[in-house]
């Protein structure tokens, strides 16, 4: 999921203590019955531009 809300991004930067000039990846646990995903912000990993791809999109190319 890509977050496209500046307000949510600012909240995550503050809560996670993240740097604004970096990209982060967080893996979540999906609960399909409730249609929600749970994330642990402490588990965020800094990713580089080379890591910034969606394997599903890669398959379609």
N, C-alpha and C positions, 0 to 999 in steps of 0.2 A: 504494500500500500504506500502510496506517495501522498504526503500531507501537503495540501495546497492552501491551507489557511494560515495567514501570517499570525493571527492571534494564537492559534494552537501551537504553532512553531515557537513563539515567544514563551508560552507557558512551559513547553517541553525544555527549551533552553534553560529556563530558570530552575525548574524542578530537577533536571538531570545534571545541571552544572556543565552543560555542553558549550562548546565553542561555536560561535555563529558562522564561522567560515569553513566548517567541516560538515561532512555528510555522515550520517549514522544509520546503522541497520539494527533492527530489533526483531528477534523472532518471537512469535506469539503462539499462544495455545488457543485453538479454535473450538468453540462450543456451538456446533451447528444447530442443536435443538433450541438454543436461546438466541441464535444469530449474533453472537458477540465473539470478540477476540480479546484475550487477556495478555498484556505485555508487562514485563519487568523492566522498567527504565534503567535500572542499574546494570542490566546485561547488554546495553547498547554497545556496538562495536563501531569504531571509526572505519569508514570505507573510502577508498580512493576512486577516482573516476573510472579506472579500469574495472573495479568491482561493481560499478553502478550499472548493472544490466539485469534484465528479467529473462531467465532461461526460457520461459514460455514465448517471449518475443523473438528470441534467437532462433527457436524452432521454426517460426513462421517465415523467416527470411529466406 
